[in-house]
């Protein structure tokens, strides 16, 4: 008999509370490529056309993957969904407008436009599901709340951007309205209409199509930052300004996490619902915001999406810590296996399950607050 001690589990290379999203690394690499080798001349024209097609493809896939059954079933919990929508499209924009007082001492006008746009985009779907599941909250409610927010954002975000940002977002002209309809709404509605015929194919190939989603967004980022480099917009941003932007975004996230948790408690929601409200009402969607910015801001999209990219990674890191602490709360009930499996099945049926640029995959909870070992959230 061998006396050798069996090898124990390998220690992770990074702390569990520091979820470095590989997609963020890909985004940063794309930004670096655009800085070193920006598309110009004929290449810029080709990249712009490809980016326009990529945005249309993204929203077609979003529409084709969206299951309306869960959304309709969730209408009975209208107070929760109304609270999340109010956080996303009322409180966030008001805080963004309040930050106008930081211009120009803290934020430059261009960075402020991007910061305000960050406050206007819809909430995430997948990260809301993932962190709500880890924290043992109301997972079906998080699914529905994220879906409602994404649907509302198709219309509300462009309208708010046109009204609040004015000329910074190209103004609310007939041309911008046509762009929004043709590049965002028409592909989305086409996906919904064709879902009956293509939905099965998308479910069978969701992993491959997830790479299509990610690749499309990377193309949008490369095109936007290439145009920004060609126009010299990056000379307007200094490292000190970026540091101040991070501080402002950290304060914004802290305020929203506090308001969503304690505000939901004052409104009479239980623990599970408060968790869903906190995670769905405090985050912003990178996947939805990047394509919208490319349509709304045009040549200025590179600076417009920078605050959103930074906020995205910040929200993942902070919410990962909060979710694990919530899972260790004494009042956290142990979910039955059947309920957990059902929640995981519903999460897998949502469009975000294969459109994963916004967060780690929603985990199946296998113990008190512990995601399954193979999920990205566990790494």
N, C-alpha and C positions, 0 to 999 in steps of 0.2 A: 504494500500500500504506500502510495506516495505521500510524503509529509508536506508537500508543497501546498501553501495556502492558496485557495482558489482566488483568481483575480477579482477584485471588487469593481464596482462601477467606475467608469472613467470620470474624472472630474471635468466639468465643462471648461472650455477655454476662456469663456467670458462669464462674469457673474450673472446669475439668473435674473437679477433685477435690472440688467442692462441689455434689453433686447435690441441689438443692432440689426435693423431690417436690411437684408441683402439688396432689396430693391432700391433703398436709399443710396447704397454704394453704387449701384448701376446708374442712378440718376446723377450722382456727383461725377461719375466717370464720363457721362454724356456731356455734362456741363464743361468738364475739362477738355473733352474732344472738340467741342464747339469753340472753346477759347483758343486752342492751338491750331485747329484746322476748320475755321468757319466756312460754311458754304457761301459762295459768292458767284456773281454772274449767272451763267446758265445753270450751274449747279444749285444756286439759291432758288431759281425758278422751279426747277424740278423738285427740290425739297419742299418748297411751299405747296406745290400741287399735291405731293404725296402726303403732306401733313393734313391738308384739307380732307383728302380721302380717308386718312386714318381716323380723323375725328368722326366722320360720318360712320365708318365701320364700327367704332367704339360704341356709339349710341344705338346703332342697329343691334349689336350684340346685347347691350343692356336691355333693350326692349324685348328681344327674343327670349332672353333668359328669365325675365321677370314673371314670376307666378303670381297672378292676382288673387288666387284662392286664399292664401294666407293673409293677404292685405284685407280682403273682405271679412275674413273671420276675426281679424283684430279690431274691426270697427267698434265692437262692443266696449272696448277699453279706451273710449274716446278721450277721457280726461288725461290719461297718461300721454297719448299721442299729441294731444293739444298742448300739453306742457312742453314736450320735446320740440315741437314746431315753434312755440313761442320763444324758447331758449335759442333756437337756431336762427330764426328770421326776425326776431324782435330785440332780444337782449343783446345778442352778439353785435348786430348792427349799431345799436345805441352805444355800446362800449367803443366800437370802432369810430363812431362820430365823436365821442368824447376825447379820443386820442388826437383829434385835430389840434388840440392845444399844445401838442408836443412838436408841432412844425413851426419853425425850422430848427429849433434848438436841439431836439433829440432825433427826430426823423426828418429826412429830406422829403420834399413833396412827392417824388416818385416812389420812395419806400412807403410813404403813408398811403398812397393809392393802392399799393399791393397789400398793405396791412388791412385797409378797409375792405378790399375785395376778399381777403381771407375771411373776414367776418360775415360775408354774404353767402358763401358757398354752402351747400347742404351738408348734413351729417354723414358719417360713414355708415356702412351696413356691416361689413365683416368684422371690423375691430369692435364695434358695439356688441356683436354676438360673442366674439371671442372672450372679451374681458368680462362681460356679464356672466358667461358660463363659468369662468374661473372663479368669480366672486360669489357664485351660487345665487344669482339673481333671476329675474323673470326673463328667460331666453326668448320665448315666443314674442313677448312684448318688445324686446330689443329688435327682433327681426322686423316686426311690423313698423315700429317707430322709424328705423333706418330706411325702410322701403318708402314710407310716406314722405320722409324728408327728401329722399332722392327724387321722387316724383314731383313734389312741390318745387324743388330746386330747378327743375327743367324750365319753369316759367318764372318763379319768384326771383331767382338769382340774377338773370339778365335784366329784369325790370328794375330791381333794386340797384344794380350796377349802373344802369343808364340814368336813373334818377339821382343817385347819391354821388356818383363819380363824374357825371357830366362829360366834359370833353376829354377827361383822362381815359375814359372807356370808349371813346369814339362818339359819344353823344347818342341820343335816342333818335336816330334818323331812320328813314325808310330803308336805306341800304343795310344798316346794322340789324334792323328787324328781319329783313329778308335772309341775311346770313344766319341768324339764330334759327329761323324756321327751317331753312334748307339743310344746315349742317347738324342741327341738334334734334329738333322736334320731328321732322319728316323721317329721318332714319329710325328714330325711336318708335314712332307709330308704325312704321313698316315692319319693324321687328315684332311688335305686339300682334299685328295682323297675321304675320307669317309664323308665329310661334307654334300654331297647331301642326304645321308641317316640318318645321326645322327644330322644334324644341327637343325632340328625341335625339337628333344628331348632336346638338350642343351638349346635352347631358353625357352622351357617350364619349365625346371628345373634349370635355371641359378642361382637361389638363393642357392639351395642345392650344386650345383657344385662350387659355390664361396667358400663355406666352405671346399670343397675338395681341391681347390687351396690353401687356407690358411693353411689347415692342412698339406698338402704336404710340403709346404715351412717350416712350423714349424718343421717337421720331419727332413728336410735337415739341419736346423740350429742346432737342438739337436744333430744330428750325428756329425756334424763338430766340435761343441764346446766340445762334449764329447771326441773326439779324441784329441783335443787340450789340454784338461785337463789331459788326460792320458799321453801325451807327455811332460807336464809341460811347454807349450809355454807361459802361462799367467804369469809366473814368469819374463818374459822379458818385461812386460808392467807395468809402474807405473802410478799412478793418474796424476802426473805432465806431463807425455808423452801424456796421453789422453787429458789433457787440451790444450796442444800445438797443438795436432791434430785437435781439435775443432776450434782453432784459424785459422789454415791453411785452413780448409774447409770453414770457414766463409769468408775468403779472396777470395777463389776460387769461391764461389757462388756469391759474390759481383761483382767480375770481369766479370763473365759470364752474370749476369743480366744487367750490364752496357753495355757490348759489344753487346748483342743481341738487346737491345732497341735502342741505339744510332747508332749502325752499320746498323741496318735495316732501320733507318731513312735516313742515308747517301746513302743507296742503292736505295732509292726512294719508299719504301713501304709506304702505307697508315697506318692510325692508327690501323684499325682492323687487318691488316696483321702483323704489328709490335707487337701487343699483342700476336698473335699466335706464332710468332717467338720467342718472349721472353720466353714464358712459355714452349714451346716445345723444345727450344734450350738450356735451362739452367738447365734442370733437368735430373736425372738418375733413371733408373728403378730398384727398389728393387726386383720385381717379376722375372725379367729376369736375374739380376746379381747374386742372391743367387744360383740358380741351376747351372749356368755356373761356378761359383767359386768352387762348390763342385766337378765338373768334372775336372777343370783345375789345382786346387791347391792341391787336395787330403788332406793329413794330415795337411797341413798348411791353410786350408780353413777358420778356425775360425778367425785368425787374418786378413785374406784377406777380409772377409766380414764386419769386424767391421767398417772401414771407410765408407762403403756404407750404413750401417744401420744408422750411425750418420748423414750422409749427407741427407738421405731420410727425416728424421724428420725435419731437419733444413730447407730444401727446402719447405716443406709443410707450416711451420710457417711463413717464410719470404714471400712466394708467396701469402699466404692468405691475408697478409697486403697489398701487392702491388696490388692484384686484386681488392680489395675493394676501394683503392684509384683511380685506373684507372676507375672504374665504376662511380666515382664522377667527372671525368674530364668534363669540360664544353662542349667539343666537342663530348661527348658520346651520340650517337643518341639512341632514344628509339626504340627498335626492335618491329616490328609488331608481333602480337600474333601468326600468322600463321608461320612466320619465326622461332620464338622461338620453337614452337611445332615441326617443321620439324627438327631443329637442335637437339632437345632432342631425337627425334625418331632415327635419325642417330647415335647419341651417344649410345643409348641403344642397337643398333645392332652390335656395335663393341665388340671384344673379351674382352676388358678391363671392359666392363660394368658388367661382372660377375666375373672378376678376380681381385677383388678390393684391393689387398694388397698395391697398389702404391699410393692411394689417396682417398679422399672422393668421393662419388658418384657425377657425373656431375649434377648440379642443373638445374632446370627450373627457369629462371629469371622471377620474378613476379612484379618487380618494378625497379626503377633506381638503378641497382647494387645490388639488394637484392635477394638472393636465396630463394627458397620456404622454408617455415617454417619447413617442415619435413625433409629437406635434412641435411646430416651431416655437410655440409659446413656452414649451418646457425646456428649450435650449437656451 
